[in-house]
Amino acid sequence: MKKPTVLITNDDGPLSDESPFIERFIATQRSWIAKAFLVNEPVVLEELVPSTDIIAKKNCWFTASGTPASCVNIALNHLFSDIDIVISGPNLGSNTANTCAMASGTLGAAMEAAIDGKRAIALSFAFFNCDISDDKAENACNIACSIISKLWESDAWTKTQAGVFNINIPLISALELPIYITRMATTQFGSLYKRLEDDKPSNIHPITGLQIKNKQADNSQLSAKQKQLRVAVDDAGAAESDNGARNRIDGEDGATYVFSASVAIETSAEENTDVWAVRKRAVSITPLQPALHSLGNAKQAYLWSQLGFNYLDE
């Protein structure tokens, strides 16, 4: 089988602490944006000169100001006509369970490729204890290349009728890891936002939960009214509910909340799911289709008839 022509994209923006594994493709950070299109914003392309250790042809490396999904759509329909596989990633951090999958820009780009009729892969590297050392990253890259080669050579997309393979690889030193074909875990989030209590800068990245090197949070955009109202709210000493979440409405006008995915509720690890596999320090491959599947009609036939709704036999 011929070597594939691959389109690579990511959702983490320019090379930085949150995007350490890949040349930049998205001009700005677009994590947690799913398969969104910013229809009121034009997408501007800029040709990229990659690192000196990357062999690059002219007119094949670009940054784009849009979302991961819009980048893939433009690339496939306007820039490159010979793409065999679209690889989105590698993402710093796992993309497991429905909660992350529905929000992931990495998966959003892969889903857009599948909707466009292309074989697609969403690739994520799960890290533990904030350890993302170079040797672990190189090990994960080697494992990813091996898996992707096997999927391509076997034409796994056609044989499984999958549009996307969601691959999560642990960042660990072991050269050989067990590989599981998993189903996506189903769970739910609590709050993904944290109320900004004061103007102290944070050195924790709100998406990855990693410490930000030599950076401070920019709170300069807070208005004087927001700061005054926040002080007033704090002085009011509103009660908190038993689970620690704030339970107040009065005085919230002007309060500021910042995204903080690292405080999300811990996901469950039901056996044979992607979350379960990653926690076992194993590779998870989850075959997906770019569709929201209905629950069907037959099992709810009695309810629908009671409500006077017409249902169709399956």
For each residue, the residues with C-beta under 8 A, 3 or more apart:
1: 152 153 155
2:
3:
4: 84 85 152
5: 80 82 83 84 85
6: 83 84 85 86 87
7: 72 75 76 80 83 85 86 87 113 118
8: 22 25 86 87 88
9: 25 26 68 71 72 75 86 87 88 109
10: 13 19 22 24 25 26 68 88 89 90 91 106 109
11: 26 29 30 31 33 67 68 88 91 104 105 106 108 109
12: 16 18 19 22 26 29 30 31 91 92
13: 10 16 18 19 24 26 27 28 29 30
14: 19 24 27 28 63
15: 19 20 22 23 24
16: 12 13 19 20
17: 20 205 208 210 212 213 215
18: 12 13 29 31 92 205 207 208 210
19: 10 12 13 14 15 16 22 24 29 92
20: 15 16 17 92 132 137
21: 90 92 125 137 141
22: 8 10 12 15 19 25 89 90
23: 15 48 50 51 54 61
24: 10 13 14 15 19 27 48 63
25: 8 9 10 22 48 62 63 64 71
26: 9 10 11 12 13 29 30 63 64 66 67 68 71
27: 13 14 24 44 46 63 64 65
28: 13 14 65
29: 11 12 13 18 19 26 207
30: 11 12 13 26 33 67 68 105
31: 11 12 18 91 104 105 106 207
32: 103 104 105 207 259 261
33: 11 30 36 67 68 103 105 108
34: 69 102 103 104 105 107 108
35: 67 68 69 107 108 109 111 112
36: 33 67 69 108
37: 66 67 69 70 73
38: 41 66 67 70
39:
40:
41: 38 65 66
42: 65
43: 64 65 66 70 71 74
44: 27 64 65
45: 62 63 64 65 74
46: 27 62 63 64
47: 59 61 62
48: 23 24 25 61 62 63
49: 56 61
50: 23 54 56 61
51: 23 54
52:
53:
54: 23 50 51
55:
56: 49 50 60 61
57: 60
58:
59: 47
60: 56 57 80
61: 23 47 48 49 50 56
62: 25 45 46 47 48 75 79
63: 14 24 25 26 27 45 46 48
64: 25 26 27 43 44 45 46 70 71 74
65: 27 28 41 42 43 44 45
66: 26 37 38 41 43 70 71 74
67: 11 26 30 33 35 36 37 38 70 71 105 108
68: 9 10 11 26 30 33 35 71 72 88 105 106 108 109 112
69: 34 35 36 37 72 73 105 108 109 111 112
70: 37 38 43 64 66 67 73 74
71: 9 25 26 43 64 66 67 68 74 75 109
72: 7 9 68 69 75 76 86 88 109 112 113 116
73: 37 69 70 76 77 112 116
74: 43 45 64 66 70 71 77 78 79
75: 7 9 62 71 72 78 79 80 83
76: 7 72 73 79 80 83 86 113 116 118
77: 73 74 116
78: 74 75
79: 62 74 75 76
80: 5 7 60 75 76 83
81:
82: 5
83: 5 6 7 75 76 80 86 118
84: 4 5 6 118 119 152
85: 4 5 6 7 118 119 120 121 148 152
86: 6 7 8 9 72 76 83 109 110 113 118 119 120 121
87: 6 7 8 9 120 121 123 148
88: 8 9 10 11 68 72 91 106 107 108 109 110 113 120 121 122 123
89: 10 22 106 121 122 123 124 125
90: 10 21 22 123 124 125 140 141 144 169
91: 10 11 12 31 88 95 104 106 122 123 124 125
92: 12 18 19 20 21 125 127 132 208
93: 124 125 126 127 207 208
94: 100 124 125 126 168 278
95: 91 100 101 104 106 107 122 124 166 168
96: 100 101 124 126 168 184 185 267 273 274 275 278 284
97: 100 101 184 185 186 187 267 273 274 275
98: 101 102 184 185 186 187
99: 102 103 187 188 189 264 267
100: 94 95 96 97 103 104 107
101: 95 96 97 98 104 107 166 184 288
102: 34 98 99
103: 32 33 34 99 100
104: 11 31 32 34 91 95 100 101 107 108 122
105: 11 30 31 32 33 34 67 68 69 108 109
106: 10 11 31 68 88 89 91 95 109 110 122 123 124
107: 34 35 88 95 100 101 104 110 111 122 164 166
108: 11 33 34 35 36 67 68 69 88 104 105 111 112
109: 9 10 11 35 68 69 71 72 86 88 105 106 112 113 122
110: 86 88 106 107 113 114 120 121 122 164 166
111: 35 69 107 108 114 115 120 163 164 288 290
112: 35 68 69 72 73 108 109 115 116
113: 7 72 76 86 88 109 110 116 118 119 120 164
114: 110 111 117 118 119 120 163 164 289 290
115: 111 112 163 290
116: 72 73 76 77 112 113
117: 114
118: 7 76 83 84 85 86 113 114
119: 84 85 86 113 114 152 157 163
120: 85 86 87 88 110 111 113 114 163 164 165
121: 85 86 87 88 89 110 148 151 164 165 166 167
122: 88 89 91 95 104 106 107 109 110 164 165 166 167
123: 87 88 89 90 91 106 144 167 169
124: 89 90 91 93 94 95 96 106 166 167 168 169
125: 21 89 90 91 92 93 94 132 137 140 168 169 170 171
126: 93 94 96 168 169 170 171 278
127: 92 93 130 131 132 136 170 171
128: 131 170 171 172 281
129:
130: 127 209 210 211
131: 127 128 136 171
132: 20 92 125 127 136 137 171 210
133: 136 137 171
134: 137 138
135: 138 139 173
136: 127 131 132 133 139 140 171 172 173
137: 20 21 125 132 133 134 140 141 171
138: 134 135 141 142
139: 135 136 142 143 171 172 173 174 175
140: 90 125 136 137 143 144 169 170 171
141: 21 90 137 138 144 145
142: 138 139 145 146
143: 139 140 146 147 169 177 283
144: 90 123 140 141 147 148 167 169
145: 141 142 148 149
146: 142 143 149 150
147: 143 144 150 151 167 179 283 285
148: 85 87 121 144 145 151 152 167
149: 145 146 152 153
150: 146 147 153 154 156
151: 121 147 148 154 156 157 165
152: 1 4 84 85 119 148 149 155 156
153: 1 149 150
154: 150 151 159
155: 1 152 158 159
156: 150 151 152 159 160 162 165
157: 119 151 160 161 162 163 165
158: 155 161
159: 154 155 156
160: 156 157 287
161: 157 158 289
162: 156 157 165 287 288 289
163: 111 114 115 119 120 157 288 289 290
164: 107 110 111 113 114 120 121 122 287 288 289 290
165: 120 121 122 151 156 157 162 285 286 287 288
166: 95 101 107 110 121 122 124 184 274 284 285 286 287 288
167: 121 122 123 124 144 147 148 283 284 285 286
168: 94 95 96 124 125 126 274 277 278 283 284 286
169: 90 123 124 125 126 140 143 144 177 283
170: 125 126 127 128 140 177 278 281 282 283
171: 125 126 127 128 131 132 133 136 137 139 140
172: 128 136 139 177 281
173: 135 136 139
174: 139 177 281
175: 139
176:
177: 143 169 170 172 174 281 282 283
178: 280 282 283
179: 147 282 283 285
180: 272 277 282 283 284 285
181: 285 286 287
182: 272 273 274 276 277 284 285 286
183: 272 273 274 286
184: 96 97 98 101 166 273 274 286 288
185: 96 97 98 267 268 269 270 273 274 275 276
186: 97 98
187: 97 98 99 265 267 268 275
188: 99 265
189: 99 192 264 265
190: 245 264 265
191: 194 245 263 264
192: 189 259 260 261 263 264
193: 257 258 259 260
194: 191 257 258 259 260 263
195: 246 255 256 257
196: 219 222 230 255 256 257 258
197: 230 234
198: 230
199: 219 222 227
200:
201: 216 217 219
202: 206 212 216 217
203: 211 212 215 216 217
204: 209 210 211 212 262
205: 17 18 208 209 210 211 212 262
206: 202 258 259 260 261 262
207: 18 29 31 32 93 259 261 262
208: 17 18 92 93 205 262
209: 130 204 205 261 262
210: 17 18 130 132 204 205
211: 130 203 204 205
212: 17 202 203 204 205 215
213: 17
214:
215: 17 203 212
216: 201 202 203
217: 201 202 203 258
218: 221
219: 196 199 201 222
220:
221: 218
222: 196 199 219 226 227 256
223: 226 227 254
224: 227 228
225: 228 229 254
226: 222 223 229 230 254 255 256
227: 199 222 223 224 230 231
228: 224 225 231 232 254
229: 225 226 232 233 251 253 254 255
230: 196 197 198 226 227 233 234 254 255 256
231: 227 228 234 235
232: 228 229 235 236 251
233: 229 230 236 238 248 251 252 255
234: 197 230 231 237
235: 231 232
236: 232 233 248 250 251
237: 234
238: 233 246 247 248 250 251
239: 247 248
240: 244 245 246 247
241: 244 245 246 247
242:
243:
244: 240 241
245: 190 191 240 241
246: 195 238 240 241
247: 238 239 240 241
248: 233 236 238 239 251 252
249: 252
250: 236 238
251: 229 232 233 236 238 248 255
252: 233 248 249 255
253: 229
254: 223 225 226 228 229 230
255: 195 196 226 229 230 233 251 252
256: 195 196 222 226 230
257: 193 194 195 196
258: 193 194 196 206 217
259: 32 192 193 194 206 207
260: 192 193 194 206 263
261: 32 192 206 207 209 264
262: 204 205 206 207 208 209
263: 191 192 194 260
264: 99 189 190 191 192 261
265: 187 188 189 190
266:
267: 96 97 99 185 187 275
268: 185 187 275
269: 185 273 275 276 279
270: 185 273 275 276
271: 276
272: 180 182 183 276 277
273: 96 97 182 183 184 185 269 270 276 277
274: 96 97 166 168 182 183 184 185 277 278 284 286
275: 96 97 185 187 267 268 269 270 278 279
276: 182 185 269 270 271 272 273 279 280
277: 168 180 182 272 273 274 280 282 283 284
278: 94 96 126 168 170 274 275 281 282 284
279: 269 275 276
280: 178 276 277
281: 128 170 172 174 177 278
282: 170 177 178 179 180 277 278
283: 143 147 167 168 169 170 177 178 179 180 277
284: 96 166 167 168 180 182 274 277 278
285: 147 165 166 167 179 180 181 182
286: 165 166 167 168 181 182 183 184 274
287: 160 162 164 165 166 181
288: 101 111 162 163 164 165 166 184
289: 114 161 162 163 164 293
290: 111 114 115 163 164
291:
292:
293: 289
294:
295: 299 300
296: 299 300 314
297: 300 301 304 311 312 313 314
298: 301 313 314
299: 295 296
300: 295 296 297 303 304 311
301: 297 298 304 305 311
302: 305 306
303: 300 306 307
304: 297 300 301 307 309 310 311
305: 301 302 308 309 311
306: 302 303
307: 303 304
308: 305
309: 304 305
310: 304
311: 297 300 301 304 305
312: 297
313: 297 298
314: 296 297 298
